[in-house]
Amino acid sequence: MPQTPPPPQTLRARKLQRRSMETIGQILTATIAVIERIGVHNLTIDLVAAEAGVSKGGVLHHFPTKTALIVAAMRQDMETLMMEIDETADATVNFASALAQLARRVALEEGGVSPAFLVTAAEIPEAASVLATMFSTLVERAGKDDKAGSIDSTLVLFASYGILISMGMKSFQPSAEELAALLDKLDAFAARA
C-alpha cells in the first residue's frame, strides 16, 4: 500500500517553530551571560529568564532542569567554536592554522577560557562530558590532519588549549607584546603543520 507524504507544514507552524528556536537561542545566550557574570552556582532559572526576556515558564518549557539548561548552553557554545574552526579550516586548508587562529581570537578578545566555564565543567559531570567530547573530536581531527610521522597539529591543539586555559585562570598573564609574539610563533608553527 503506498504511503502518502505528510502534509506540508502550515505557515503558522513554521512561524511557531522559528519563534521557538529564537527563544531557545535567547535562553542559551542568556545562560552563558549569567554564568560569566555570577558563576554556575548562583545561576537560577529566574535570572536566566530575566536576562533572556522570557518567563520562567518559557525557560522551563524548553529546559526542565537547571542542569539541562547549563548543558545545552555549553553544547551550543562548543558547537559555535567547532563551526568557527571548520570555517577557518575550510578557508586555510590547514586544521592546525585554524586552531591557532581560534586561539588568537579567544586570547585577544576574551582573555582566554572563562574561569566560570571551567568551573561549570568541573562541577557538572554532564557539562564536563560536553567539553570532553569536543576535545576528543579536536584531538581526532588534529591526528587526521597530521602528516605521517608528525604530531604538529596535535601540538598546536595542546599549545592553544594550554595558553587559553592558563590565561583564563590568570596563571599566565603576558604583556600584549609577549602574547603577540607567542601567538605569532604558534601561527608560524601551525602554517608548517
PAVEX-397694 format. One record per residue (C-alpha): x, y, z; residue in one letter; residue number from 1. Coordinates in steps of 0.5 Angstrom, whole numbers. Each point is the difference from the previous one (the first is absolute). Last residue first. Layout:
N
REC     X     Y     Z dolum lumro
REC     X     Y     Z     A   NUM
...
% end
This chain:
193
REC     X     Y     Z dolum lumro
REC   104    43    20     A   193
REC     4     6    -3     R   192
REC    -5     5     1     A   191
REC    -1    -2     7     A   190
REC     7     1     2     F   189
REC    -1     7    -3     A   188
REC    -7     1     4     D   187
REC     3    -2     6     L   186
REC     6     4    -1     K   185
REC    -4     6    -1     D   184
REC    -5    -1     6     L   183
REC     6     0     5     L   182
REC     3     6    -3     A   181
REC    -7     3     0     A   180
REC    -1    -2     8     L   179
REC     7     3     1     E   178
REC    -1     6    -3     E   177
REC    -7     1     4     A   176
REC     3    -2     6     S   175
REC    -1    -7     3     P   174
REC    -4    -2     5     Q   173
REC     0    -8     1     F   172
REC    -3    -2     7     S   171
REC    -6     4    -1     K   170
REC    -4    -6    -1     M   169
REC    -3     3    -6     G   168
REC     7     1    -3     M   167
REC     3    -7     2     S   166
REC    -7    -3    -3     I   165
REC     2     3    -7     L   164
REC     7    -1     0     I   163
REC    -1    -7     2     G   162
REC    -5    -1    -5     Y   161
REC     4     3    -6     S   160
REC     6    -4     2     A   159
REC    -4    -6     0     F   158
REC    -3     1    -7     L   157
REC     6     2    -3     V   156
REC     4    -6     3     L   155
REC    -6    -4    -3     T   154
REC     1     3    -7     S   153
REC     8    -1     0     D   152
REC    -1    -7     2     I   151
REC     4    -3    -6     S   150
REC     2    -7    -2     G   149
REC    -5     0    -6     A   148
REC    -3     7    -1     K   147
REC    -4     3     6     D   146
REC    -7     2    -2     D   145
REC    -3    -7     2     K   144
REC     3     1     7     G   143
REC    -2     7     0     A   142
REC    -7    -2    -1     R   141
REC     0    -6     5     E   140
REC     3     5     5     V   139
REC    -6     5    -2     L   138
REC    -5    -5     1     T   137
REC     2    -2     7     S   136
REC     0     7     2     F   135
REC    -7     1    -2     M   134
REC    -2    -7     3     T   133
REC     4     2     7     A   132
REC    -4     7     0     L   131
REC    -6    -3    -1     V   130
REC     1    -5     5     S   129
REC     3     5     5     A   128
REC    -7     3    -1     A   127
REC    -4    -6     2     E   126
REC     5    -1     6     P   125
REC    -2     7     3     I   124
REC     5     3     5     E   123
REC     7     0    -4     A   122
REC    -3     2    -7     A   121
REC    -4     5     3     T   120
REC     6     2     4     V   119
REC     4     1    -7     L   118
REC    -6     4    -3     F   117
REC     1     5     6     A   116
REC     7     0    -1     P   115
REC    -1     3    -7     S   114
REC     5    -3    -5     V   113
REC     5     5    -2     G   112
REC     0     8     0     G   111
REC    -7     0    -4     E   110
REC     2     4    -6     E   109
REC     8    -1     0     L   108
REC     0    -7     2     A   107
REC    -6    -2    -3     V   106
REC     2     3    -7     R   105
REC     7    -3     1     R   104
REC    -2    -7     2     A   103
REC    -5     0    -6     L   102
REC     5     2    -5     Q   101
REC     5    -5     3     A   100
REC    -5    -6    -1     L    99
REC    -2     2    -7     A    98
REC     7     0    -1     S    97
REC     1    -7     2     A    96
REC    -6    -2    -4     F    95
REC     3     2    -6     N    94
REC    -4     1    -6     V    93
REC     0     8     1     T    92
REC    -7     2    -2     A    91
REC    -3    -7     2     D    90
REC     4     0     7     A    89
REC    -3     6     1     T    88
REC    -7    -2    -1     E    87
REC     1    -6     4     D    86
REC     3     3     6     I    85
REC    -5     5     0     E    84
REC    -5    -5     0     M    83
REC     3    -4     6     M    82
REC     0     6     4     L    81
REC    -7     1    -1     T    80
REC    -2    -7     1     E    79
REC     4     1     7     M    78
REC    -4     6     2     D    77
REC    -6    -4    -2     Q    76
REC     2    -6     4     R    75
REC     1     4     6     M    74
REC    -7     3     0     A    73
REC    -3    -6    -1     A    72
REC     4    -3     6     V    71
REC    -2     6     4     I    70
REC    -7     0    -2     L    69
REC    -1    -8     2     A    68
REC     4     1     6     T    67
REC    -5     6     2     K    66
REC    -6    -5    -1     T    65
REC    -6     0    -5     P    64
REC     4     3    -6     F    63
REC    -5     2    -5     H    62
REC    -7     1     4     H    61
REC     5     2     6     L    60
REC     2     6    -4     V    59
REC    -6     3    -2     G    58
REC    -3    -2     7     G    57
REC     5     5     3     K    56
REC    -3     5    -5     S    55
REC     4     3    -6     V    54
REC     5     6     0     G    53
REC     6    -4    -1     A    52
REC     4     3     6     E    51
REC    -7     0     4     A    50
REC    -1    -8    -2     A    49
REC     7    -1     2     V    48
REC     0     3     7     L    47
REC    -7    -4     1     D    46
REC     3    -6    -2     I    45
REC     6     1     5     T    44
REC     7     0     0     L    43
REC     4     2     6     N    42
REC     4    -7     0     H    41
REC     2     1    -7     V    40
REC     3     7     0     G    39
REC    -2     7     1     I    38
REC     1     3    -6     R    37
REC     3    -5    -5     E    36
REC    -5    -5     2     I    35
REC    -6     6    -1     V    34
REC     3     1    -7     A    33
REC     0    -7    -2     I    32
REC    -7    -1     3     T    31
REC    -2     6    -4     A    30
REC     3    -3    -7     T    29
REC    -4    -7     2     L    28
REC    -6     4     1     I    27
REC     0     4    -6     Q    26
REC     2    -5    -4     G    25
REC    -6    -4     3     I    24
REC    -5     6    -2     T    23
REC     3     0    -7     E    22
REC    -2    -7    -1     M    21
REC    -7     0     3     S    20
REC    -1     6    -5     R    19
REC     2    -4    -6     R    18
REC    -4    -6     2     Q    17
REC    -6     5     2     L    16
REC     1     3    -7     K    15
REC     0    -6    -4     R    14
REC    -6    -3     4     A    13
REC    -4     6    -2     R    12
REC     3     0    -8     L    11
REC    -3    -7     1     T    10
REC     5    -6    -1     Q     9
REC    -2    -4    -6     P     8
REC    -4    -7     1     P     7
REC     4    -6     1     P     6
REC     1    -4    -7     P     5
REC    -5    -5    -1     T     4
REC     2    -7     1     Q     3
REC    -1    -5    -6     P     2
REC    -3    -7     2     M     1
% end
